[in-house]
Amino acid sequence: MISRGPGPDGVGAAPRSVAELAATSAGWKVELGEFGRWLTAEHQVVRGGRRWLVGLTPVGREVVAMVVWRDDALVDHARGTEREMAVLAHRTLIGIVEDRAG
């Protein structure tokens, strides 16, 4: 499901951070920690009778994990920089909304 290739045409610039990602849709819920650093970011979509959840969380100083849930099943995951995972989460959500996800 996760595609690291180029995003669809006409979508606009891909977000480069969780803050930019959250600004793309009111559906993003971002939990902030004590010092203002984000702890989790989640976006839920119901499509075709299924509940999708795309989530991001920092797992190290330079590493962010992205997980994709469909209903109660983990269907995909990836790790990379915040920028890589923000772009990937953005493209994954576009795929879900455009019904290109499995």
Buried (B, 14 or more C-beta within 10 A) or exposed (E): EBEEEEBEEEEEEBBBBBBBBBEBEEEBEBEEEEEEEBEBBBBEBEEEEEEBBBBBBBEEEEBBBBBBBBEEEEBBEBEBEBBBBBBBBBBBBBBBEEEEBE
